[in-house]
C-alpha cells in the first residue's frame, strides 16, 4: 500500500511539474528581463583577494544588438567607453585616444577585472531564442517557491552551453543561474536579488556574478536607476560617439 | 730503469704508438665532451637565470603558488623597503625587481582603428637606470635586429616573430591593452624602439620588453613588482651560497601567516633545474666510467697483441733470471708513461677544439625552431680548470688496467719449457 501511495505521489508530482510549459515560463522571464531599450546607471563592486574596487557606469542599450557604456569612475577608468554593434565590441580609451576592437578569445576575458566577461556583457538575446528548456523540479530559494529549469543551447554561438535556472514561480524572474560549459563544468553562478516592480515588469536590481575559477566573493552589479523603452537617438550607437 | 723504459717507448714505436693513439682519442673525446656539456649546462643556467629564475628569486607566497599564471594581483608591494633590506643583508647580491604581464598589442591603421591585434607576453626590466645591469644581462644589444635599445619612457622592444607577423617597424606606435594589478583596464601607446630576436621560440613568438617604471605606471603597480631576482657575484651560480642566503631569508619570514609575505627560491628549486644539474653531473660520471671501460677493453687487446709480439723478449728475460713480477711491474710502468703521453696529446687536442668552439660556438638554432626551452641556440664550450686534468684519470687508468689484464700471461710461462720454446 505504501509503495502504491509513493508511486501515485511521484506520478502526481511529475504531472504537476509537466503541466507547466517551460517555453511559456521562459517567455515570461524574457518579458521581464528584455526590453526594446534601456538606460541605466550602475555600480560594479569587484571583490578581489587584496582589495575591493567600485566602478560606476552609464549604459544605453537598444534591443539585443546595440549597447553603449561609459565608465564614470574611478578616475583611472573615467571616460573609457564601450560600444557593442551586433557581434563587434569597440572600446575607446581617452588616455590613448584610440578606438580598439575586442574580438576572438579576448571576449571571454574578464571585464575590468570583474567576474563578468565581455561576452557576458554583450549577451542580451532572449533565453527562449538561445535555449531549449525543461522543468527539472521545484525548490524553495530565499523563501520563494521556484521552478528549477534546465536549459540547453539550441544555437551554436552561445557563451554557455547549458544553464540551470531557479525561476520565482510568482514573479517569473530568475533568482539564481548556474552557467555550464560544453564539458558540463560549472563556470559561473549568478545570484539575482533586490527584485523590484518597474513599469509592469519585475527586474533584479542587484546581481552577484561569481566566476568559480576565480578567488574572491565575486562581483556585485547594482543597478542604481533604470528606464525601459525610452526613445534613443541613433547616433549614440556609432563609433563617432566613442570619441565625443 | 725509468730511462731504459722511456728509451724502449721512444725507439720501439710498434710498442707504444697504437696504445698511445687509442688513449689520445679517448681522452680527446672526454675533454671535448666535458667542455661541451659544461657549456650546455652553463648556457641553460644563464638563460634560465637571466630570463626566469635569477640565482635567487623572491615572490609573495600566493604568487609562487600560481607562478605560471603570472598573477599581477599577488605581486610584492613596498618593494623599496624590501630592496633596502636585501641590499643591507646581502650586499654581494645584485637585486633586480621585475614585472611580468600579459595583454594585447593593437596595431592601428592609418585612421587609428584596429588593423591587427596579437597577444603578447610582457617583461619589464630596469633599463633606464644607470646603475642597472639588466640590459647587458638580458643580452639586449646582441639580440637587437633593427632599431635601437630603449632610451626614453614609453618605448618598447618587440620580438622579431611578432614584428614580422604584423609588419611592425621601429618608430611605429602601437597600443598595449590589458589589466592593471587591481583589474582595471589599461591602455597605453608605445613607441617601438627596436626589434629583438633571442633565438628562443618562447621569447621570439610574442615577447615585448618595457622599462620597469613604464610597466609600473601602466599596470598601476607603484612601488610593486611581480618578483625580485638576485644574481650572485660575477653572475656565476653557486648552489651552496644561494642555498645559505635562501635559508637565512626564509627563516626571517617563516613565522608570518600572511600569504603575501615574501618567499625566496634558489635557481635549483625552479624549472626542474635541480634535476637538470644532477642529470649533467651523472652524465659526466657515466661518461668517464664508460670511457675507462671501453678503453680498458681496447687496450687489453692491444696489450695482448703486444705481449704476443714480445713473447720471445719476455722469454729471454725470464731465461736470464729476471723475475716475473719485475717484468710485470716494468710493463705497468711502461703503460703508465704511455698513458701519460696519450692523455697529454688527447687533452691538448680536446682543449684546442674546445677553445675554438668556446669562441665561435655551434649554432643549432634551426633545430630549435619549435622548441620552447630557454636555451641560447649557439652552444659554446666551457673551459674549466678540471678539463686540464680530467682526461688523465681515465687515460692512465685504462692503460694500466689493459696492461694489467694482458700481462697476466707472463705468470703462465713455465721456466722448464722456456728453452724448448726459445729453441723452437
Interface residues (C-beta under 8 A of the other chain):
Chain A: X46 X48 X49 X50 X51 X53 X74 X76 X77 X80 X91 X93 X95 X96 X97 X98 X99 X100 X101 X103 X106 X110 X112 X113 X114 X239
Chain B: X62 X73 X74 X104 X106 X108 X112 X113 X114 X117 X175 X177 X179 X180 X182 X183 X184 X185 X186 X187 X188 X189 X220 X260
